[in-house]
Amino acid sequence: MSHIFTKLGGFSSRLIARMLFAAICSILLFSGMSQAAVIPILVTGPTPIGGGQFRYTYRFDLTNDERLDPAATNGATCPSLGMNNVLCDPPGTFVTLYDIPGLISADFIPDATTPAGGNFTVLILNTGITPSTIDPRTIDNSTIANVTYRYNGPIAIGPRSFTGFSIITTGNGINPTGNFSNQATKNTPGFPSDGQTDQITGSVAVPAAPTAAPGVISGRVMTESGRGISRAIVTVLNTGTLQSTSVMTNPFGYFELQDMAVGEFYIISVNHKRYRFADNNQGFNLTEDLSTIQFIGQPYFAPSISPPLLENGMSGRVIRP
């Protein structure tokens, strides 16, 4: 009897070990599958291409349990809205990059990584290709353009990478937490999920408009001897918006203009009823706080002499001895 129990015990141990191993493999397999699809990765950018424009290039990685199948659809068997999935709409394979400020164009150039006879068509919309079925935690700003690359061509099985994706924008900054959604098709022969469309959402680096803080323009208005000129009117003109801002110098001749937009070209000038300024109308592009502006004033007249015709239109009369 003890011999029988020994055999049963050994059999049970082997059976339990095999069952445990199978369970672990299944967990690893399905956990890997739950996150698998076509993953977009930023390769290069921003690369200046002239005219204030920048190019960004991307690579799409297809994992080993996925395939590109432009005709695949599962109807009611598509995954429900959840942690990493979007509802199955539309069928086929696509990748959407969301909210790209300053977008000018997007394209796909077939190369050696493209399946023979295959292509990715480009669609640019503010609401993306799956606007009503995105994971609710994936933010899609309907006023900022999205780019969708949709696959057309023969079935292609992973693992493999695809290159040749690019976008051009006016932004030279990177948003490291941009959103994407995609859809591919399961490639798991022997499993019920084989042929089922698979969708995930995630984050990918996308261009973002520069969000530099406003700058400060400051300096001093003074005489040739270094004495500050008070109550001088300093005016700054934004040549892009044609908006001007004025401020008066303090008793020591200092001035400061705050909340000035960075990246704009300005012309700054000064006016005072008792002084003229030879180096007036100074122009500059504001890239950061600027505190080196100086104006040197020369008096219009000596104390015993009345002013001549002034630049601001005021009249005067010279008294001769």
C-alpha positions as CSV (number, residue, x, y, z in Angstrom):
1,M,0.0,0.0,0.0
2,S,2.8,2.4,0.9
3,H,4.4,1.6,-2.4
4,I,1.2,2.6,-4.2
5,F,1.0,5.8,-2.3
6,T,4.6,6.5,-3.2
7,K,3.9,6.1,-6.9
8,L,0.8,8.2,-6.6
9,G,2.7,10.8,-4.7
10,G,5.4,10.9,-7.4
11,F,2.8,11.1,-10.1
12,S,1.1,13.9,-8.4
13,S,4.3,15.8,-8.0
14,R,5.1,15.5,-11.7
15,L,1.6,16.4,-12.7
16,I,1.5,19.4,-10.4
17,A,4.9,20.5,-11.8
18,R,3.8,20.2,-15.4
19,M,0.5,22.0,-14.6
20,L,2.4,24.8,-12.9
21,F,4.9,25.2,-15.8
22,A,2.0,25.3,-18.3
23,A,0.2,27.9,-16.2
24,I,3.4,30.1,-16.0
25,C,3.9,29.8,-19.7
26,S,0.3,30.8,-20.3
27,I,0.5,33.7,-18.0
28,L,3.7,35.0,-19.7
29,L,2.3,34.4,-23.1
30,F,-1.0,36.1,-22.5
31,S,0.5,38.9,-20.5
32,G,2.9,39.6,-23.3
33,M,0.0,39.5,-25.8
34,S,-2.1,41.9,-23.8
35,Q,0.5,44.7,-24.4
36,A,1.5,43.7,-28.0
37,A,0.7,45.5,-31.2
38,V,2.4,48.1,-33.4
39,I,4.5,50.4,-31.2
40,P,5.6,53.8,-32.6
41,I,9.0,55.0,-31.6
42,L,10.6,58.4,-32.3
43,V,13.9,57.9,-34.2
44,T,15.2,61.4,-35.1
45,G,14.0,64.9,-34.6
46,P,13.7,67.8,-34.4
47,T,15.8,68.2,-37.6
48,P,15.7,71.7,-39.1
49,I,14.7,71.8,-42.7
50,G,14.5,75.5,-43.3
51,G,11.8,78.1,-43.2
52,G,11.2,77.5,-39.5
53,Q,10.2,73.9,-40.1
54,F,11.3,70.7,-38.4
55,R,11.2,67.0,-39.4
56,Y,10.5,64.1,-37.1
57,T,10.9,60.4,-38.2
58,Y,9.3,57.4,-36.5
59,R,9.7,53.6,-36.5
60,F,6.8,51.2,-36.0
61,D,7.7,47.9,-34.2
62,L,5.4,45.0,-34.9
63,T,5.7,42.4,-32.1
64,N,6.1,38.6,-32.7
65,D,2.5,37.7,-31.8
66,E,0.9,40.3,-34.1
67,R,0.5,40.7,-37.9
68,L,-0.6,43.4,-40.3
69,D,-3.9,42.5,-41.8
70,P,-5.8,45.3,-43.6
71,A,-9.0,43.2,-43.9
72,A,-9.1,41.7,-40.3
73,T,-12.1,42.5,-38.2
74,N,-13.9,40.6,-35.4
75,G,-17.1,42.5,-35.0
76,A,-18.6,41.6,-31.6
77,T,-15.5,39.7,-30.5
78,C,-13.3,42.8,-30.4
79,P,-12.0,43.6,-26.9
80,S,-14.1,45.9,-24.8
81,L,-12.9,49.3,-23.6
82,G,-10.4,48.7,-20.8
83,M,-7.0,49.3,-19.4
84,N,-5.1,49.1,-22.6
85,N,-7.7,48.5,-25.3
86,V,-9.9,50.6,-27.6
87,L,-13.0,49.3,-29.2
88,C,-12.5,47.6,-32.6
89,D,-13.1,50.4,-35.0
90,P,-12.2,50.5,-37.8
91,P,-11.0,47.1,-39.1
92,G,-7.4,46.5,-40.2
93,T,-4.2,47.9,-39.0
94,F,-3.5,51.6,-38.1
95,V,-1.4,53.7,-35.8
96,T,-2.6,57.2,-34.7
97,L,-0.4,59.9,-33.0
98,Y,-2.4,62.4,-31.2
99,D,-2.2,66.2,-30.7
100,I,0.8,67.4,-32.7
101,P,1.0,71.2,-32.5
102,G,2.2,73.2,-35.5
103,L,1.6,70.2,-37.8
104,I,2.4,71.1,-41.5
105,S,2.4,67.7,-43.2
106,A,2.9,63.9,-42.7
107,D,4.0,61.2,-45.1
108,F,5.3,57.7,-45.5
109,I,8.1,56.8,-47.8
110,P,8.3,53.0,-48.6
111,D,11.8,51.5,-48.0
112,A,13.4,48.1,-47.5
113,T,11.3,47.5,-44.4
114,T,8.0,47.9,-46.3
115,P,6.3,44.6,-47.4
116,A,6.3,44.1,-51.1
117,G,3.2,45.7,-52.5
118,G,2.4,47.3,-49.1
119,N,1.9,50.9,-48.1
120,F,0.8,53.1,-45.3
121,T,-1.7,55.8,-46.2
122,V,-1.7,59.0,-44.2
123,L,-4.8,60.6,-42.7
124,I,-4.7,64.0,-40.8
125,L,-7.7,64.8,-38.7
126,N,-8.3,66.8,-35.5
127,T,-10.3,63.9,-34.0
128,G,-8.2,61.0,-35.1
129,I,-9.3,57.7,-36.5
130,T,-11.0,56.4,-33.3
131,P,-12.4,59.5,-31.7
132,S,-15.3,57.8,-29.9
133,T,-13.5,54.7,-28.7
134,I,-10.3,55.9,-27.2
135,D,-9.4,54.8,-23.7
136,P,-10.9,57.6,-21.6
137,R,-7.5,58.3,-20.0
138,T,-6.1,59.1,-23.4
139,I,-6.6,62.8,-24.0
140,D,-7.4,63.9,-27.5
141,N,-7.6,67.7,-28.0
142,S,-10.0,68.2,-30.9
143,T,-8.3,71.5,-31.9
144,I,-4.9,69.9,-32.4
145,A,-4.2,67.7,-35.4
146,N,-3.7,63.9,-35.2
147,V,-1.8,61.8,-37.7
148,T,-3.0,58.3,-38.6
149,Y,-1.0,55.8,-40.7
150,R,-3.2,53.0,-42.0
151,Y,-1.7,49.8,-43.6
152,N,-2.7,48.6,-47.0
153,G,-1.1,45.5,-48.6
154,P,-0.4,41.8,-48.0
155,I,-0.4,40.3,-44.6
156,A,2.9,40.8,-42.8
157,I,3.8,38.8,-39.7
158,G,6.0,40.0,-36.8
159,P,8.4,40.5,-35.3
160,R,9.6,43.2,-37.6
161,S,10.1,47.0,-37.8
162,F,8.9,49.5,-40.3
163,T,10.5,52.8,-41.1
164,G,9.8,55.7,-43.4
165,F,7.2,57.6,-41.3
166,S,7.7,61.3,-40.8
167,I,5.9,64.5,-39.9
168,I,6.9,68.1,-40.4
169,T,5.9,70.8,-37.9
170,T,6.7,74.4,-36.8
171,G,7.6,73.1,-33.3
172,N,11.2,72.3,-32.3
173,G,10.3,70.8,-28.9
174,I,9.4,67.3,-27.9
175,N,6.4,66.3,-25.9
176,P,7.5,63.0,-24.2
177,T,4.0,62.1,-23.1
178,G,2.0,62.3,-26.3
179,N,-0.6,59.7,-26.8
180,F,-1.1,57.0,-29.5
181,S,-3.6,54.3,-30.2
182,N,-3.2,51.4,-32.6
183,Q,-4.7,48.2,-33.9
184,A,-3.1,45.1,-35.3
185,T,-4.2,41.4,-35.6
186,K,-3.3,38.5,-33.3
187,N,-1.0,36.0,-34.8
188,T,-1.3,33.1,-32.4
189,P,-2.1,29.8,-34.2
190,G,-3.8,27.3,-32.0
191,F,-5.3,29.9,-29.7
192,P,-8.8,31.2,-29.8
193,S,-7.4,34.7,-30.1
194,D,-5.7,34.0,-33.5
195,G,-7.0,36.5,-36.0
196,Q,-8.6,38.8,-33.5
197,T,-7.9,42.5,-33.8
198,D,-5.8,43.8,-30.9
199,Q,-5.7,47.4,-29.8
200,I,-3.7,49.3,-27.2
201,T,-3.0,52.9,-26.2
202,G,0.2,54.4,-24.8
203,S,2.6,57.3,-24.9
204,V,5.1,58.3,-27.6
205,A,7.3,61.3,-28.1
206,V,5.5,63.8,-30.4
207,P,6.4,67.4,-31.3
208,A,5.1,70.1,-29.0
209,A,4.9,73.8,-29.5
210,P,7.6,75.7,-27.5
211,T,6.1,76.9,-24.2
212,A,8.8,79.4,-23.2
213,A,8.0,81.7,-20.3
214,P,7.4,85.4,-21.0
215,G,10.6,87.5,-21.1
216,V,11.6,90.7,-19.4
217,I,13.1,93.7,-21.2
218,S,14.9,96.2,-19.0
219,G,17.6,98.8,-19.2
220,R,18.4,102.4,-18.4
221,V,18.1,105.9,-19.9
222,M,20.8,108.3,-18.9
223,T,23.0,111.3,-19.8
224,E,26.5,111.1,-21.2
225,S,27.8,111.6,-17.7
226,G,25.9,108.6,-16.4
227,R,23.1,110.4,-14.6
228,G,19.7,108.7,-14.9
229,I,17.0,110.4,-16.9
230,S,13.7,110.1,-15.1
231,R,10.2,110.2,-16.6
232,A,11.4,109.2,-20.0
233,I,8.8,107.2,-22.0
234,V,10.2,103.9,-23.3
235,T,8.1,102.1,-25.9
236,V,8.4,98.6,-27.3
237,L,6.8,97.5,-30.5
238,N,6.1,93.9,-31.3
239,T,6.7,93.8,-35.1
240,G,4.7,90.6,-35.5
241,T,1.5,91.7,-33.7
242,L,2.1,95.5,-34.2
243,Q,1.2,95.9,-30.5
244,S,3.2,98.4,-28.5
245,T,3.8,98.7,-24.7
246,S,5.1,101.8,-22.9
247,V,6.6,102.4,-19.5
248,M,8.1,105.4,-17.7
249,T,11.7,105.4,-16.3
250,N,12.1,105.8,-12.5
251,P,14.0,108.6,-10.8
252,F,17.3,106.9,-11.6
253,G,16.5,106.3,-15.3
254,Y,15.7,102.5,-15.0
255,F,12.8,100.8,-16.8
256,E,11.4,97.3,-17.0
257,L,8.8,95.7,-19.3
258,Q,7.4,92.3,-18.1
259,D,5.4,89.5,-19.8
260,M,7.0,90.1,-23.2
261,A,6.5,87.2,-25.7
262,V,9.7,85.3,-26.3
263,G,10.6,84.5,-30.0
264,E,9.3,87.9,-31.3
265,F,11.2,90.7,-32.9
266,Y,10.9,94.1,-31.1
267,I,11.8,97.7,-31.8
268,I,12.4,99.8,-28.7
269,S,12.5,103.6,-28.6
270,V,12.5,106.4,-26.0
271,N,11.1,109.9,-25.8
272,H,11.7,112.8,-23.4
273,K,10.7,116.4,-23.7
274,R,14.2,117.7,-22.7
275,Y,16.5,115.1,-24.4
276,R,17.2,113.8,-27.8
277,F,18.6,110.2,-28.4
278,A,21.0,109.5,-31.2
279,D,20.7,105.6,-30.9
280,N,16.9,105.4,-30.9
281,N,14.8,102.7,-32.4
282,Q,16.9,99.7,-31.4
283,G,15.7,96.3,-32.9
284,F,16.3,92.8,-31.5
285,N,14.8,89.3,-31.4
286,L,13.9,88.4,-27.8
287,T,15.0,84.9,-26.9
288,E,15.4,85.3,-23.2
289,D,15.4,88.1,-20.6
290,L,17.2,91.2,-21.9
291,S,18.7,93.7,-19.5
292,T,21.3,95.5,-21.5
293,I,19.3,98.1,-23.3
294,Q,20.7,101.7,-22.9
295,F,19.8,105.0,-24.2
296,I,22.2,108.0,-24.0
297,G,20.4,111.4,-24.0
298,Q,21.7,114.8,-25.0
299,P,19.8,117.9,-23.8
300,Y,18.0,119.9,-26.5
301,F,19.2,123.2,-25.0
302,A,21.4,124.8,-22.3
303,P,19.6,126.4,-19.3
304,S,19.7,129.9,-20.9
305,I,18.5,128.8,-24.3
306,S,15.0,127.8,-25.3
307,P,14.5,124.6,-27.3
308,P,14.4,124.5,-31.1
309,L,11.8,122.5,-33.0
310,L,11.5,119.2,-31.2
311,E,11.2,115.7,-32.7
312,N,7.8,115.2,-31.1
313,G,6.4,118.2,-32.9
314,M,6.8,120.7,-30.1
315,S,7.9,124.2,-31.2
316,G,10.6,126.3,-29.6
317,R,12.4,129.6,-30.2
318,V,16.1,130.2,-29.9
319,I,16.9,133.4,-27.9
320,R,20.0,135.1,-29.3
321,P,22.1,137.4,-27.1
